């Protein structure tokens, strides 16, 4: 897999990947519709932040989206085409994005996780420091907010 910078014109394919990855977990289509805003990647999101795409044989198979805010990096997106889940694409994208954040002065990487992805992020070294109330449809749940310290010891939850 080759990792490249995302370009604003990639936004439609990135949005399709995000929707397909979310559907992979069997969520009802009504929930996918409620999450449409969060699953949609706009050209300006790519232009104003840092996006990375994983490509195999000319096909875009996953991507990450990162915002840098001083010492804090925020992972807004990490999605992989369903047929590539479990094949190291997410790990490679996460590590590439983490290293980019570190090289650009970030000392911590923060993200909000889907319950199905929480174990993946734990394996990547992130820890849950807060669970925030969320709901979709009539279902309420606690959404994990996670953080990985990029330098030093422990987790900075500020």
C-alpha positions as CSV (number, residue, x, y, z in Angstrom):
1,X,0.0,0.0,0.0
2,X,1.2,3.5,-0.8
3,X,0.1,6.4,1.3
4,X,-0.4,9.8,-0.4
5,X,-1.8,13.1,0.5
6,X,-5.5,13.4,-0.1
7,X,-6.6,16.0,-2.6
8,X,-9.9,18.0,-2.5
9,X,-11.1,16.2,-5.6
10,X,-10.9,12.9,-3.6
11,X,-13.8,14.0,-1.4
12,X,-16.6,11.9,-3.0
13,X,-14.6,8.6,-2.9
14,X,-13.6,9.3,0.7
15,X,-17.2,9.9,1.6
16,X,-18.2,6.6,-0.1
17,X,-15.5,4.8,1.9
18,X,-16.7,6.3,5.2
19,X,-20.3,5.3,4.5
20,X,-19.3,1.7,3.4
21,X,-17.1,1.3,6.4
22,X,-19.8,2.4,8.8
23,X,-22.4,0.1,7.1
24,X,-19.9,-2.8,7.5
25,X,-20.9,-3.0,11.2
26,X,-24.6,-3.6,10.4
27,X,-26.0,-0.3,11.6
28,X,-29.5,0.4,10.4
29,X,-29.7,2.6,7.3
30,X,-31.7,5.2,9.4
31,X,-28.6,5.6,11.6
32,X,-26.3,5.9,8.6
33,X,-28.5,8.8,7.5
34,X,-28.3,10.5,10.9
35,X,-24.5,10.2,10.8
36,X,-24.4,11.5,7.2
37,X,-22.8,14.9,8.3
38,X,-20.0,13.1,10.2
39,X,-19.4,10.6,7.4
40,X,-19.2,13.3,4.6
41,X,-15.9,14.6,3.6
42,X,-16.0,18.0,1.9
43,X,-13.3,19.4,-0.4
44,X,-12.6,22.2,2.1
45,X,-12.1,19.6,4.9
46,X,-9.2,18.2,2.8
47,X,-7.9,21.6,1.8
48,X,-7.9,23.0,5.4
49,X,-6.6,19.9,7.2
50,X,-4.4,16.9,6.5
51,X,-5.8,13.9,4.7
52,X,-4.0,10.7,3.8
53,X,-5.1,8.0,1.4
54,X,-4.1,4.4,1.2
55,X,-3.8,3.2,-2.4
56,X,-3.3,-0.3,-3.8
57,X,-3.0,-0.9,-7.6
58,X,-4.4,2.6,-8.2
59,X,-7.4,2.0,-6.0
60,X,-8.1,4.1,-3.0
61,X,-8.8,1.7,-0.1
62,X,-8.7,3.8,3.0
63,X,-8.0,7.2,4.4
64,X,-7.4,9.3,7.5
65,X,-8.2,12.9,8.3
66,X,-6.2,14.9,10.8
67,X,-6.5,18.4,12.3
68,X,-3.5,19.9,13.9
69,X,-4.2,22.4,16.8
70,X,-0.9,23.3,18.4
71,X,0.2,20.4,20.5
72,X,-3.1,18.6,20.0
73,X,-3.9,16.5,16.9
74,X,-7.4,15.4,16.3
75,X,-8.1,12.4,14.2
76,X,-11.5,13.1,12.5
77,X,-11.5,10.2,10.1
78,X,-10.0,6.8,9.8
79,X,-11.9,4.6,7.4
80,X,-11.1,1.5,5.4
81,X,-13.1,-0.2,2.6
82,X,-14.8,-3.2,4.2
83,X,-13.0,-5.8,2.1
84,X,-9.7,-4.4,3.4
85,X,-10.6,-4.4,7.1
86,X,-8.3,-6.6,9.1
87,X,-5.5,-6.5,6.5
88,X,-3.3,-3.8,8.1
89,X,-4.6,-0.8,6.2
90,X,-6.0,0.9,9.2
91,X,-2.9,0.3,11.2
92,X,-0.7,1.6,8.5
93,X,-2.8,4.7,8.0
94,X,-3.0,5.3,11.8
95,X,0.8,5.0,12.2
96,X,1.5,7.3,9.2
97,X,-1.0,9.9,10.5
98,X,0.4,9.6,14.1
99,X,3.9,10.1,12.8
100,X,2.9,13.1,10.7
101,X,1.2,14.7,13.8
102,X,4.3,14.1,15.9
103,X,6.6,15.5,13.2
104,X,4.5,18.6,13.2
105,X,4.7,19.3,16.9
106,X,1.7,17.4,18.3
107,X,2.3,15.8,21.7
108,X,-1.1,14.0,21.8
109,X,-3.6,12.6,19.4
110,X,-7.3,12.7,20.3
111,X,-10.2,10.9,18.7
112,X,-13.8,9.8,19.2
113,X,-14.3,6.1,18.5
114,X,-17.1,4.0,17.3
115,X,-17.7,1.1,19.7
116,X,-16.5,-1.4,17.0
117,X,-13.2,0.5,16.6
118,X,-12.4,1.0,20.2
119,X,-10.3,-2.2,20.5
120,X,-8.4,-1.2,17.3
121,X,-7.4,2.2,18.9
122,X,-6.4,0.5,22.1
123,X,-4.1,-1.8,20.1
124,X,-2.7,1.4,18.5
125,X,-1.9,2.7,22.0
126,X,-4.8,5.0,22.7
127,X,-6.7,5.0,25.9
128,X,-10.3,6.0,26.8
129,X,-10.3,9.0,29.1
130,X,-13.9,9.9,28.8
131,X,-17.2,8.4,27.6
132,X,-19.6,11.1,26.3
133,X,-23.4,10.6,26.0
134,X,-24.6,10.2,22.4
135,X,-27.7,9.0,20.7
136,X,-29.0,7.9,17.4
137,X,-32.6,7.3,16.8
138,X,-34.1,6.3,20.2
139,X,-30.8,4.6,21.3
140,X,-28.6,6.3,23.8
141,X,-25.0,5.2,24.4
142,X,-21.7,6.4,25.7
143,X,-19.2,7.2,23.0
144,X,-15.5,6.8,23.9
145,X,-13.2,9.7,23.6
146,X,-9.7,8.4,23.3
147,X,-6.2,9.9,23.3
148,X,-2.7,8.7,22.6
149,X,0.3,10.5,24.1
150,X,2.8,11.1,21.3
151,X,5.7,12.0,23.6
152,X,6.5,11.3,27.3
153,X,4.5,9.0,29.6
154,X,0.8,8.6,30.2
155,X,-2.2,10.4,28.7
156,X,-2.9,14.1,28.8
157,X,-6.6,14.5,29.1
158,X,-6.9,18.2,28.7
